[in-house]
Amino acid sequence: MKNVNELTPEEAADELRRIAAEMAKSDIAYYQNDDPYLTDSQYDELKRRNEEIEKRFPGLIRPDSPSHRVGAAVKSGFAKITHRFPMLSLGDVFSMEEVDDFIMSVKRFLNTADMPAFMAEPKIDGLSFAARYEKGRFVSGATRGDGTVGEDITANLKTIRQLPLVIPGNVPDILEIRGEVYMSKADFFALNEKYAAENKKTFANPRNAAAGSLRQLDSKITAERKLSIFAYTWGEVSERVWKSQADFFEHLKAWGFPTNPLNKLCLSLNDIEENFKRLMEIRASLPYDIDGIVYKVNDIALQERLGFLTRTPRWAIAHKFPAEQALTKINAIRIQVGRTGALTPVADLEPVNVGGVIVSHATLHNEDEIKRKDIRVGDTVVIQRAGDVIPQVVKVLPEKRPADSTEFEFPHVCPQCGAHAIREEDEAVRRCTGGLSCPAQAIERIIHFVSRDAFDIAGLGNKIVEEFYHEGILKNPADIFTLEKRNQALREDLFAALDDGKIHLEAREGWGKKSVDNLFKAINDKRRISLPRFIYALGIRQVGTATSLLLAKNYGSFNRFMDDMKNKETAKLVAIDGIGPSMATDIVEFFQERHNLNIIDKLLAEITVEDYIDDTDYDSPIAGKTVVFTGTLQRMTRSEAKAKAQSLGAKVAGSVSKNTDYVIVGADAGSKAAKAAELGVNTLSEEEFLNLIG
């Protein structure tokens, strides 16, 4: 083999072509046929050779080059791609009787007594994608999004080795292949094991792992994770050369796309029922997660006759699997305290296999649920994985209850900090009032405190906050502003907090004087903060950016606001348009907790909260109007858009009602857009909104 430096451009181009073809052939053998013929070292050698040639001849890089599988960072967030044909969702059924009803509706519409053939396809629990090919070359990829507009994930899809970058043979000039990106169970467990060893946050299930991997802004990260695909349908196509679902799958295989080997053509209701039973039996042993079966009329001509309902096709339905259940015993009931102070009961179980997953904990939701089902320690219970993800207790078996069993008493104080745990009349959840001082809430509270819409302190990311908290460096938000005072430059000191409160950040691995100085500068730059940001940063329940601005406008200064709250001036709060009794109670309760007031006092000794000056443009086109934002915006964040609307005198609401004036619809818009259409509320695209406000 010639040294790369000795290759002519013609020889280099020929070798790049041969390497791309060989590696594509190897990918098909490995991923689709489960019959690899190249060893890992042989495959890696081809990959290295390809990289060396491309480095010397960058102008010869091919569209189907294996180097496209490596990934690279994108310059900004995801762009948007509008689907030429919408990616519609399917209707769901949950019993064989409902499947029979669906088939009868198809037969009635077609005015026939004969049952058409159906293709039964396992429903993969992953993330939908659309891959567009022009003249056989992959040009773009998108997520489903809201069905009309998806996110541009072209670079990330390229990293998935099962996806052909070039389709061989005769292929329509325009061909959009749709399918599901998923992560196998084995790859999911390997990824979580790796992350756990690196003290990184693990994923809850394979679907979350797949979705999180596919939506990385840096496709190098996507490339490092093992994602797989199944192709199952098409979108835009310049010429349809198949007449049935079965025929389409044959074309997919010929073009190099992986299809599910468990797809089955069913000619009768009995075929459908037997196939359902079989997949139910083997689903736990499959290498990937499925949550049901999709039935599609096989004949494309019949599909076209059947057409569509408003949101779903008449010719297809999803038959969802029932949640899997198992018997086990409750060994203990403990109380978890969440970020917002919610006390959630959790049952520690005798470990049991539920649908291929070992379950040792289950949520009990709240104290009412415990009372309603009379759940006790020592009980034998039926559990299931709700949505095949979150384990929950379905029912208790009283006949197996121990004789000395006693009712569970739900605590009225926080088990973490001892503060009062209160429950509002119209709520099922009991919450800790410890707020800023509760250890269980502290990390998330600090993360919220330094977030973009609050103090926006660069250098204090989630990981650093967690490390600082566990090492005793940060226990509450006020500690942020004493970091510099407590830091000392003695090299022999360790970074952990000392008895006198001093620390040594320079001694941390990967840090140094410059890193520490940058952090202190970022903190000191935020020692003056606007009133709305400060109120939001406190993390008062139900108080978001819009309510913080509303409070700032009405009170003008933090001292005036805090004095009223300490004096329980609830009536003044409720008098403000947009603040109801429940929210007012949460705000007042926050300022009744001594721990919160102590931390606020410490903060005010270190920072200056600026009085609010109202510079709202009350002459703008949206002044006095109620607007709702939904979906993802491209030219600004949702927070920026809300702030802009509020500065122009608009009221920003979180839900759509008949009193809403405008709904600004971005990508991935959901129920709010549908609600607006139902109520006849004006909807604006992001561009139309920007044009309206000038």
MITI-614910 format. One line per 8 residues: number of its first residue (from 1); their letters; for each residue y, z, x of C-alpha. Coordinates in pm, 1 decimal, decimal comma. Layout:
NUM	a	Y:Z:X; ...
//
This chain:
1	mknvnelt	0,0:0,0:0,0; 337,1:-105,2:137,9; 597,9:151,3:228,3; 868,1:155,2:-38,7; 1133,1:70,8:223,4; 945,3:-252,2:302,9; 925,0:-381,3:-56,5; 1120,0:-687,7:-162,2
9	peeaadel	1298,9:-676,5:-501,1; 1032,8:-910,1:-643,8; 748,8:-690,6:-516,1; 924,9:-377,3:-645,0; 972,2:-526,1:-992,7; 606,4:-629,5:-1007,5; 486,2:-286,8:-896,6; 709,9:-107,7:-1146,7
17	rriaaema	564,6:-327,0:-1422,1; 206,6:-246,3:-1315,8; 276,2:129,5:-1286,8; 438,5:142,7:-1632,7; 143,7:-41,0:-1788,9; -113,1:176,6:-1610,2; 54,9:504,7:-1705,2; 96,1:393,0:-2067,5
25	ksdiayyq	-273,8:303,6:-2075,5; -356,9:642,6:-1924,3; -143,0:822,3:-2184,9; -333,5:651,8:-2468,3; -667,7:743,1:-2309,9; -561,9:1103,7:-2255,8; -370,9:1181,1:-2575,4; -527,9:955,9:-2836,3
33	nddpyltd	-884,2:893,2:-2724,8; -941,6:1227,8:-2550,5; -1104,9:1026,8:-2270,3; -886,9:1043,5:-1954,9; -982,0:810,4:-1672,0; -714,2:914,5:-1419,6; -721,0:1255,3:-1255,8; -402,7:1463,7:-1265,4
41	sqydelkr	-342,4:1394,2:-896,4; -385,2:1017,4:-947,9; -143,7:1025,1:-1241,1; 109,3:1229,9:-1042,9; 78,6:989,5:-747,6; 169,0:694,9:-974,1; 461,5:894,9:-1108,2; 590,6:974,5:-757,6
49	rneeiekr	551,7:612,2:-646,5; 747,5:497,5:-950,2; 1027,9:745,4:-875,5; 1052,3:634,2:-512,2; 1076,4:265,0:-604,1; 1333,6:329,7:-876,2; 1542,5:536,4:-635,5; 1561,5:241,7:-395,9
57	fpglirpd	1598,9:-23,0:-669,6; 1790,2:144,5:-958,0; 1873,3:-194,9:-1105,8; 1502,8:-259,5:-1168,8; 1435,7:45,2:-1389,6; 1237,6:-74,4:-1692,2; 1289,4:25,8:-2058,1; 930,6:156,0:-2059,2
65	spshrvga	964,9:336,0:-1726,5; 767,2:661,7:-1695,0; 1086,4:820,3:-1557,3; 1228,2:816,2:-1910,8; 972,6:1086,8:-1991,6; 1143,2:1332,3:-1754,0; 1459,5:1397,6:-1954,5; 1821,8:1472,4:-1871,8
73	avksgfak	2110,8:1675,9:-2008,3; 2330,2:1513,1:-2271,0; 2709,1:1528,3:-2241,4; 2770,0:1692,3:-2578,4; 2600,5:1792,1:-2902,1; 2374,9:1561,9:-3099,2; 2531,6:1246,0:-3240,6; 2435,7:1143,0:-3593,2
81	ithrfpml	2218,3:856,1:-3710,6; 2230,3:731,9:-4069,4; 1887,9:634,3:-4201,4; 1884,6:278,8:-4334,4; 1626,1:399,6:-4585,5; 1640,1:771,1:-4678,6; 1367,9:1003,2:-4549,3; 1274,2:1151,7:-4885,6
89	slgdvfsm	1082,8:1471,2:-4944,0; 764,9:1501,9:-5151,1; 692,4:1697,1:-5464,6; 447,3:1988,5:-5424,6; 141,0:2087,3:-5624,5; -76,5:2393,9:-5570,4; -397,1:2337,9:-5766,3; -654,7:2068,5:-5836,2
97	eevddfim	-541,3:2069,0:-6199,8; -191,1:1971,4:-6086,8; -336,1:1699,6:-5863,5; -521,6:1564,3:-6167,8; -195,3:1572,4:-6367,1; -24,2:1374,7:-6089,6; -297,6:1111,0:-6091,4; -276,3:1084,7:-6469,9
105	svkrflnt	100,3:1030,7:-6445,7; 41,2:746,3:-6198,0; -214,7:586,3:-6428,7; 15,5:619,2:-6731,4; 303,9:457,9:-6543,8; 81,0:169,2:-6433,4; -68,8:148,1:-6783,7; -425,9:151,8:-6655,4
113	admpafma	-736,5:360,5:-6710,6; -860,8:289,0:-6359,4; -786,9:532,1:-6081,6; -614,2:369,9:-5784,5; -734,1:450,4:-5433,6; -543,6:727,0:-5256,9; -498,7:789,3:-4886,5; -537,4:1163,0:-4817,3
121	epkidgls	-346,9:1269,6:-4504,2; -342,7:1622,2:-4356,3; 12,2:1759,0:-4382,0; 113,5:1851,9:-4028,9; 332,8:2160,1:-3996,0; 593,4:2015,0:-3759,8; 926,9:1833,5:-3752,7; 978,0:1487,1:-3903,3
129	faaryekg	1110,6:1207,2:-3682,0; 1204,6:840,8:-3711,9; 1167,0:605,5:-3412,0; 1336,6:265,1:-3424,2; 1204,1:-36,7:-3230,8; 1379,9:-367,5:-3181,1; 1167,7:-657,3:-3056,3; 900,6:-405,8:-2962,6
137	rfvsgatr	1125,0:-176,7:-2754,9; 1211,3:181,4:-2851,7; 1589,5:202,0:-2901,2; 1663,8:521,5:-3094,2; 1514,1:829,3:-3257,2; 1637,3:1071,4:-3522,0; 1541,2:1385,9:-3707,2; 1507,7:1384,6:-4084,9
145	gdgtvged	1831,2:1583,1:-4125,2; 1935,8:1584,2:-4489,1; 1727,6:1273,5:-4555,3; 2031,2:1046,5:-4527,9; 2176,1:1143,1:-4190,1; 1976,0:1287,5:-3902,2; 2043,7:1398,6:-3545,1; 2010,7:1152,7:-3257,7
153	itanlkti	1712,5:1277,3:-3054,3; 1645,8:950,3:-2867,8; 1641,0:1110,7:-2522,3; 1408,6:1390,8:-2635,4; 1160,9:1162,0:-2812,0; 1132,6:956,5:-2492,6; 987,6:1260,5:-2315,4; 684,0:1270,3:-2549,2
161	rqlplvip	413,5:1076,0:-2369,5; 230,0:982,9:-2690,1; 528,4:780,4:-2815,4; 513,7:415,3:-2699,1; 836,6:300,2:-2537,0; 723,9:-62,0:-2562,8; 486,5:-191,6:-2832,8; 244,6:-460,4:-2710,7
169	gnvpdile	153,9:-776,8:-2901,7; 307,0:-915,0:-3218,0; 538,7:-668,5:-3388,2; 822,9:-705,2:-3642,1; 1164,8:-754,1:-3478,6; 1285,0:-434,2:-3646,0; 1030,3:-158,1:-3695,4; 1100,5:205,7:-3775,9
177	irgevyms	800,2:433,9:-3736,6; 810,8:778,5:-3894,1; 590,8:1075,4:-3832,4; 570,5:1438,0:-3728,7; 637,0:1605,1:-3394,6; 421,9:1914,2:-3347,9; 294,6:2151,8:-3083,0; -76,8:2215,8:-3057,4
185	kadffaln	-201,7:2571,6:-3088,5; -320,7:2572,0:-2725,6; 15,8:2451,1:-2594,0; 195,9:2699,5:-2819,1; -3,8:2995,4:-2686,8; 42,7:2875,4:-2327,2; 420,2:2844,0:-2376,3; 449,6:3190,3:-2532,9
193	ekyaaenk	235,6:3342,0:-2258,3; 462,9:3183,7:-1995,6; 779,5:3302,7:-2172,6; 643,0:3654,1:-2216,9; 567,3:3671,8:-1843,4; 926,5:3563,4:-1771,8; 1067,9:3817,8:-2022,5; 1200,8:3536,2:-2241,0
201	ktfanprn	1204,0:3530,1:-2618,6; 879,5:3387,4:-2756,7; 837,3:3161,2:-3059,8; 707,4:3283,4:-3395,4; 477,6:2986,6:-3459,2; 400,2:2634,1:-3333,9; 639,5:2469,9:-3579,3; 934,0:2675,7:-3455,2
209	aaagslrq	834,6:2596,3:-3098,7; 819,3:2223,1:-3173,3; 1151,4:2221,2:-3358,5; 1322,1:2425,5:-3087,8; 1185,8:2198,8:-2815,9; 1280,2:1874,4:-2988,7; 1637,6:1988,0:-3056,9; 1725,0:2080,1:-2698,3
217	ldskitae	2056,0:1941,3:-2570,4; 1889,1:1913,1:-2229,8; 1589,8:1684,1:-2269,2; 1453,2:1810,0:-1937,0; 1357,7:2124,5:-2126,9; 1188,6:1911,4:-2394,1; 998,6:1727,1:-2120,7; 869,5:2055,6:-1977,8
225	rklsifay	712,2:2154,2:-2310,8; 405,3:1978,6:-2440,7; 485,7:1810,2:-2769,9; 260,1:1577,1:-2965,7; 308,9:1332,9:-3251,8; 125,5:1179,6:-3544,3; 268,0:862,1:-3701,9; 213,7:817,3:-4075,6
233	twgevser	473,7:592,7:-4241,3; 755,2:346,7:-4186,0; 1124,9:314,4:-4263,4; 1324,7:-2,0:-4206,5; 1112,0:-303,2:-4115,7; 1215,5:-668,6:-4086,6; 873,1:-792,3:-4199,6; 595,8:-583,6:-4352,9
241	vwksqadf	264,0:-720,6:-4228,3; 37,4:-463,8:-4395,5; -70,4:-436,4:-4758,2; -197,5:-79,4:-4778,3; -170,4:261,5:-4615,7; -511,8:208,7:-4457,2; -401,7:-128,5:-4319,4; -81,8:28,1:-4183,5
249	fehlkawg	-281,6:289,7:-3993,4; -482,6:12,5:-3828,0; -157,9:-149,8:-3715,2; -32,5:184,4:-3582,6; -346,4:227,0:-3373,2; -316,1:-128,1:-3236,0; 45,6:-60,7:-3139,7; -46,9:257,0:-2953,0
257	fptnplnk	66,8:523,1:-3199,5; -153,7:829,9:-3256,8; -271,3:874,1:-3615,4; -457,7:1169,7:-3758,4; -834,5:1109,7:-3738,1; -878,5:1317,1:-4056,4; -689,7:1065,4:-4274,1; -932,1:966,6:-4549,9
265	lclslndi	-937,2:699,6:-4819,8; -1034,5:862,2:-5153,8; -1160,3:649,4:-5442,9; -1208,3:925,8:-5702,2; -1089,8:1270,5:-5800,7; -1419,3:1403,6:-5669,4; -1345,0:1247,5:-5328,7; -1007,0:1419,2:-5327,9
273	eenfkrlm	-1155,4:1755,3:-5425,7; -1433,8:1738,6:-5166,0; -1187,3:1639,5:-4894,7; -959,5:1929,5:-4988,9; -1247,6:2179,2:-4967,8; -1356,5:2040,2:-4631,3; -1008,9:2066,4:-4478,2; -970,4:2418,4:-4617,7
281	eiraslpy	-1290,9:2514,1:-4436,9; -1198,5:2366,1:-4100,1; -819,7:2415,2:-4091,6; -837,7:2737,0:-3887,6; -1042,3:2559,7:-3619,9; -814,3:2254,7:-3594,4; -609,6:2228,0:-3272,1; -287,5:2204,8:-3476,3
289	didgivyk	-146,3:2366,2:-3790,0; -166,6:2197,0:-4129,3; -32,2:2340,6:-4453,4; -169,9:2097,1:-4709,2; -272,4:1738,4:-4781,6; -50,6:1445,5:-4878,6; -191,2:1197,3:-5129,8; -43,8:844,2:-5132,2
297	vndialqe	-136,9:550,2:-5351,0; -304,5:324,7:-5096,1; -189,9:-13,8:-5231,3; 168,8:-91,8:-5120,9; 224,4:-328,4:-5414,4; 141,9:-41,8:-5653,1; 375,0:188,6:-5458,4; 656,2:-60,2:-5514,0
305	rlgfltrt	579,0:-77,8:-5887,8; 577,7:300,4:-5915,2; 907,8:340,8:-5729,6; 1096,1:668,4:-5701,7; 1225,7:959,3:-5902,2; 1565,3:1100,5:-5803,6; 1443,1:1269,1:-5486,5; 1071,7:1198,5:-5457,3
313	prwaiahk	835,0:900,2:-5478,7; 617,0:859,5:-5787,5; 327,1:739,7:-5572,4; 285,5:1044,1:-5341,9; 246,0:1419,3:-5371,2; 181,9:1712,3:-5133,6; -108,0:1943,5:-5222,7; -24,6:2274,8:-5051,5
321	fpaeqalt	-292,6:2512,2:-4929,8; -297,6:2862,9:-5078,4; -200,7:3144,3:-4842,9; -505,0:3276,7:-4656,6; -600,7:3636,8:-4727,2; -803,3:3912,0:-4564,3; -890,1:4282,1:-4609,5; -774,5:4545,4:-4361,7
329	kinairiq	-654,9:4905,6:-4334,9; -301,7:5046,8:-4294,0; -297,4:5278,5:-3992,3; 71,7:5368,8:-4009,6; 400,8:5280,8:-4177,6; 708,0:5270,1:-3954,0; 1071,1:5183,1:-4014,0; 1243,8:4905,7:-3819,6
337	vgrtgalt	1623,8:4892,2:-3802,5; 1766,2:4541,6:-3798,3; 2089,3:4397,7:-3663,1; 2281,5:4468,3:-3982,8; 2135,8:4818,6:-4011,0; 1873,9:4726,2:-4271,2; 1578,4:4967,0:-4272,6; 1263,5:4758,5:-4310,9
345	pvadlepv	921,0:4922,1:-4353,9; 640,6:4769,9:-4148,6; 269,8:4839,4:-4184,8; 66,7:4877,3:-3866,2; -272,5:4731,1:-3953,7; -623,3:4738,1:-3826,2; -618,5:4395,0:-3651,9; -775,3:4122,1:-3866,7
353	nvggvivs	-817,6:3744,4:-3845,9; -611,8:3561,7:-4110,0; -638,2:3183,9:-4095,8; -715,8:3177,9:-3725,4; -438,4:3424,7:-3634,9; -496,6:3790,0:-3543,0; -263,8:3996,9:-3761,5; -185,0:4359,9:-3674,8
361	hatlhned	147,1:4410,9:-3859,2; 280,0:4321,1:-4203,0; 619,4:4355,5:-4367,1; 644,8:4588,8:-4666,1; 991,0:4448,0:-4752,2; 1168,8:4757,6:-4886,0; 1117,4:5099,7:-5044,9; 1093,6:4956,9:-5398,7
369	eikrkdir	806,3:4733,5:-5290,7; 623,0:5033,0:-5144,9; 666,7:5228,1:-5470,5; 576,3:4934,3:-5694,2; 249,6:4870,8:-5511,6; 199,8:5239,5:-5424,6; 127,8:5155,5:-5060,3; 13,8:5448,7:-4845,6
377	vgdtvviq	-108,0:5516,6:-4494,2; -489,7:5488,3:-4489,0; -502,7:5236,3:-4776,3; -730,5:4934,0:-4765,9; -517,7:4633,8:-4857,0; -531,1:4258,6:-4913,0; -291,7:4079,0:-4678,4; -186,4:3718,3:-4651,9
385	ragdvipq	41,2:3510,9:-4432,5; 329,4:3409,0:-4660,0; 401,7:3044,4:-4592,4; 126,1:3086,6:-4334,2; 376,7:3266,2:-4111,4; 490,1:3616,3:-4216,3; 205,9:3859,2:-4297,9; 256,6:4062,8:-4614,8
393	vvkvlpek	57,3:4307,1:-4825,8; -58,5:4148,3:-5152,7; -220,5:4451,0:-5314,3; -383,4:4787,2:-5254,0; -748,3:4861,2:-5332,2; -717,9:5211,2:-5491,9; -1094,6:5261,0:-5505,8; -1101,5:5267,5:-5122,7
401	rpadstef	-811,5:5515,8:-5089,3; -879,6:5839,2:-4887,2; -895,9:6159,5:-5093,7; -614,1:6326,8:-4896,9; -374,7:6032,5:-4938,0; -5,0:6109,9:-5003,8; 285,0:5893,3:-5118,4; 509,2:5747,4:-4849,8
409	efphvcpq	858,5:5901,9:-4835,8; 1125,8:5655,9:-4734,6; 1380,1:5810,6:-4490,6; 1742,9:5860,7:-4592,3; 1864,1:5879,4:-4232,5; 1833,4:5617,6:-3959,2; 1524,7:5684,8:-3744,1; 1711,2:5550,4:-3440,8
417	cgahaire	2045,7:5728,0:-3449,2; 2029,0:5987,6:-3728,3; 2323,1:5841,5:-3920,3; 2311,2:5827,1:-4300,2; 2106,2:5544,2:-4448,5; 2262,6:5444,2:-4778,5; 2153,4:5215,1:-5056,2; 2394,6:5042,7:-5290,7
425	edeavrrc	2315,3:5041,9:-5663,5; 2261,3:4666,0:-5682,2; 2063,8:4633,4:-5357,9; 1700,1:4681,5:-5264,0; 1776,5:4751,7:-4897,8; 1873,3:5085,4:-4745,9; 2105,7:5053,0:-4445,9; 2204,5:5266,4:-4148,8
433	tgglscpa	2577,6:5344,8:-4140,3; 2569,5:5414,6:-3765,3; 2710,7:5071,7:-3696,0; 2843,8:5038,1:-3341,9; 2664,3:5348,4:-3216,0; 2311,1:5287,5:-3348,4; 2076,5:5194,8:-3059,5; 1870,0:4964,6:-3280,1
441	qaieriih	2180,4:4768,8:-3373,2; 2365,6:4810,6:-3046,2; 2247,6:4500,2:-2857,0; 2308,9:4263,6:-3146,3; 2639,2:4436,7:-3219,5; 2755,4:4382,1:-2860,8; 2639,6:4019,7:-2869,7; 2837,6:3975,6:-3190,6
449	fvsrdafd	3138,3:4152,4:-3034,9; 3161,0:3903,6:-2744,6; 3073,5:3595,0:-2953,2; 3296,6:3288,9:-2989,2; 3469,8:3395,0:-3312,5; 3520,9:3750,1:-3187,3; 3631,0:3837,3:-2830,0; 3476,0:3520,1:-2684,8
457	iaglgnki	3405,9:3668,6:-2340,1; 3251,9:3414,9:-2102,3; 2981,3:3553,9:-1874,7; 2840,1:3799,2:-2126,1; 2559,9:3591,7:-2272,2; 2270,5:3730,9:-2473,8; 2044,4:3779,9:-2172,6; 2309,9:3963,5:-1968,2
465	veefyheg	2399,1:4186,8:-2263,4; 2032,1:4281,1:-2311,8; 1987,4:4356,4:-1941,4; 2309,7:4560,4:-1923,5; 2211,9:4758,8:-2231,8; 1861,3:4847,8:-2112,9; 1995,9:4942,9:-1768,2; 2256,0:5174,7:-1921,0
473	ilknpadi	2554,1:4962,7:-1812,7; 2663,8:4877,7:-2168,2; 2584,4:5107,0:-2459,6; 2860,9:4999,9:-2695,6; 3146,6:4744,8:-2703,4; 3398,9:4989,2:-2553,5; 3191,7:5001,1:-2233,2; 3279,9:4635,8:-2167,6
481	ftlekrnq	3638,5:4726,8:-2086,5; 3545,5:5009,0:-1848,2; 3303,7:4796,4:-1642,7; 3556,4:4727,0:-1368,7; 3653,1:5094,6:-1336,6; 3289,1:5197,6:-1311,3; 3194,2:4930,1:-1061,8; 3194,4:5032,8:-694,8
489	alredlfa	3141,8:4812,1:-391,9; 2897,2:5025,2:-197,0; 2617,0:4789,4:-89,8; 2364,4:5071,6:-62,1; 2404,2:5161,8:-432,7; 2161,8:5019,6:-685,3; 2290,6:4829,8:-991,2; 2159,0:5086,7:-1236,1
497	alddgkih	2406,1:5326,1:-1400,7; 2458,4:5645,0:-1199,0; 2510,9:5998,0:-1327,4; 2886,6:5961,8:-1292,1; 2882,5:5634,9:-1484,3; 2948,0:5419,5:-1178,4; 2761,6:5094,8:-1130,0; 2724,9:4828,9:-862,0
505	learegwg	2712,9:4483,0:-1015,9; 2737,6:4304,3:-678,9; 2390,3:4429,7:-591,8; 2229,9:4245,5:-883,6; 1997,8:3959,7:-793,4; 2182,9:3628,4:-819,8; 2521,7:3797,8:-841,0; 2791,0:3850,1:-579,9
513	kksvdnlf	3158,2:3933,5:-546,0; 3269,2:3599,9:-693,8; 3041,4:3635,1:-998,8; 3157,3:3989,9:-1059,9; 3525,5:3897,5:-1016,4; 3484,3:3610,6:-1264,6; 3329,0:3845,4:-1518,3; 3609,2:4100,7:-1480,0
521	kaindkrr	3871,1:3825,7:-1515,1; 3705,9:3701,3:-1835,1; 3709,1:4056,5:-1972,6; 4067,1:4129,6:-1869,7; 4186,8:3802,1:-2024,2; 4073,7:3942,2:-2361,2; 4250,1:4277,8:-2347,2; 4493,5:4136,6:-2605,1
529	islprfiy	4331,1:4010,5:-2921,8; 4446,7:3889,8:-3260,7; 4394,9:4113,9:-3561,5; 4153,2:3878,6:-3746,2; 3931,2:3844,7:-3437,3; 3925,6:4220,7:-3380,9; 3827,8:4298,2:-3740,0; 3552,0:4034,4:-3723,6
537	algirqvg	3430,1:4166,9:-3386,0; 3361,9:4511,9:-3533,7; 3066,4:4363,9:-3721,5; 3137,4:4527,3:-4057,8; 2874,9:4422,4:-4307,7; 2979,4:4129,6:-4533,2; 3297,7:4076,7:-4328,3; 3295,3:3728,7:-4176,3
545	tatsllla	3576,2:3524,6:-4024,8; 3729,0:3434,7:-4363,3; 3736,6:3796,0:-4485,8; 3874,4:3914,0:-4150,4; 4164,3:3672,6:-4185,5; 4216,3:3782,9:-4545,9; 4235,2:4148,2:-4440,7; 4470,9:4065,8:-4153,7
553	knygsfnr	4705,7:3878,5:-4387,8; 4714,9:4165,8:-4633,3; 4750,1:4456,7:-4389,2; 4941,8:4304,0:-4099,4; 4838,9:4568,8:-3843,8; 4510,3:4734,9:-3752,2; 4652,2:5087,2:-3772,2; 4768,7:5028,4:-4129,6
561	fmddmknk	4430,1:4883,2:-4219,3; 4232,0:5165,6:-4055,5; 4447,3:5439,9:-4211,1; 4380,1:5304,4:-4561,1; 4008,9:5272,8:-4491,5; 3984,1:5626,8:-4354,9; 4158,3:5744,5:-4671,5; 3906,4:5552,0:-4885,1
569	etaklvai	4167,0:5323,8:-5041,3; 3897,7:5113,2:-5207,5; 4125,8:5013,3:-5494,0; 4364,8:4839,6:-5252,2; 4077,7:4637,4:-5112,8; 3944,9:4530,5:-5451,7; 4296,8:4420,5:-5547,0; 4280,1:4153,4:-5276,1
577	dgigpsma	4163,1:3822,1:-5422,7; 3827,2:3745,5:-5261,4; 3709,4:4101,7:-5200,2; 3476,0:4253,1:-5454,9; 3352,7:4610,3:-5508,3; 3037,7:4567,6:-5296,0; 3227,2:4434,1:-4996,4; 3498,7:4698,4:-5037,5
585	tdiveffq	3236,0:4973,4:-5031,9; 3083,3:4836,4:-4710,1; 3424,5:4824,0:-4541,2; 3521,9:5177,0:-4642,5; 3179,2:5319,3:-4549,3; 3212,5:5170,8:-4200,3; 3528,6:5371,6:-4140,2; 3376,8:5693,2:-4278,2
593	erhnlnii	3116,5:5701,5:-3999,6; 3238,9:5925,9:-3715,2; 3045,3:5728,3:-3449,3; 3226,5:5406,7:-3542,9; 3566,0:5574,7:-3527,5; 3489,8:5719,6:-3183,9; 3410,9:5376,9:-3045,3; 3718,2:5222,6:-3209,4
601	dkllaeit	3932,5:5493,0:-3045,6; 3780,4:5409,8:-2707,5; 3846,1:5039,6:-2764,7; 4209,0:5094,1:-2863,6; 4260,8:5290,0:-2540,4; 4163,6:4979,3:-2344,2; 4294,7:4685,4:-2549,5; 4590,5:4577,6:-2761,7
609	vedyiddt	4533,1:4446,7:-3113,3; 4821,9:4216,5:-3201,7; 4986,4:4243,7:-3541,1; 4922,9:3946,9:-3766,6; 5200,2:3691,2:-3812,1; 5139,2:3457,7:-4103,7; 5206,0:3098,7:-3989,8; 5013,3:2935,8:-4275,5
617	dydspiag	5139,0:2593,2:-4381,7; 5176,7:2646,3:-4755,6; 5306,7:2288,6:-4802,3; 4984,1:2122,5:-4683,0; 4772,9:1900,7:-4913,9; 4507,5:2172,6:-4941,8; 4734,0:2476,4:-4979,9; 4602,3:2689,3:-5265,4
625	ktvvftgt	4283,9:2482,7:-5289,9; 3931,7:2624,9:-5263,3; 3717,2:2440,2:-5011,0; 3352,3:2472,8:-4909,6; 3199,7:2337,1:-4587,8; 2832,6:2237,1:-4573,3; 2620,8:2064,6:-4311,4; 2696,4:1998,2:-3944,5
633	lqrmtrse	3035,7:1856,3:-3848,5; 3075,3:1620,0:-3552,8; 3437,5:1657,9:-3441,6; 3469,6:2033,1:-3477,6; 3254,3:2336,8:-3534,7; 3226,2:2487,7:-3881,8; 3425,6:2787,0:-3756,3; 3704,9:2561,5:-3630,1
641	akakaqsl	3709,2:2368,5:-3957,3; 3731,5:2688,9:-4161,7; 4009,0:2825,0:-3941,7; 4200,8:2498,6:-3974,5; 4165,3:2496,9:-4353,0; 4281,0:2858,0:-4375,3; 4582,1:2784,0:-4154,6; 4677,8:2516,5:-4406,8
649	gakvagsv	4671,7:2761,7:-4694,8; 4325,0:2683,6:-4832,1; 4076,8:2941,5:-4948,4; 3740,0:2887,9:-4778,0; 3446,2:2985,9:-4998,6; 3079,8:3021,3:-4911,1; 2938,2:2878,6:-5234,2; 3019,4:2597,1:-5475,3
657	skntdyvi	3144,5:2672,6:-5827,4; 3342,9:2497,9:-6097,4; 3654,8:2645,4:-5933,9; 3588,0:2466,4:-5604,3; 3835,6:2187,4:-5529,6; 3667,8:2015,5:-5232,8; 3326,0:2026,2:-5066,1; 3335,4:1886,4:-4712,2
665	vgadagsk	2990,0:1744,0:-4640,5; 2852,7:1712,1:-4287,3; 2506,1:1613,3:-4165,6; 2202,9:1813,8:-4282,7; 2390,4:1918,1:-4597,9; 2167,6:2097,5:-4843,2; 2198,7:2258,7:-5182,9; 2577,7:2292,3:-5172,8
673	aakaaelg	2621,6:1913,2:-5173,9; 2376,6:1884,0:-5462,5; 2557,8:2161,0:-5651,6; 2889,4:1979,8:-5601,3; 2744,5:1659,7:-5748,2; 2600,7:1856,4:-6040,8; 2937,7:2019,0:-6119,1; 3143,2:1706,0:-6053,1
681	vntlseee	3332,8:1868,3:-5763,1; 3511,5:1633,0:-5522,3; 3315,7:1579,6:-5200,8; 3472,0:1460,6:-4876,9; 3316,8:1342,7:-4553,0; 3445,1:1502,6:-4234,4; 3656,3:1192,2:-4167,6; 3802,9:1198,6:-4518,5
689	flnlig	3886,3:1568,1:-4479,2; 4064,2:1504,9:-4148,7; 4258,7:1215,8:-4301,8; 4356,9:1436,4:-4597,7; 4500,2:1711,7:-4378,1; 4661,8:1463,0:-4140,2
//
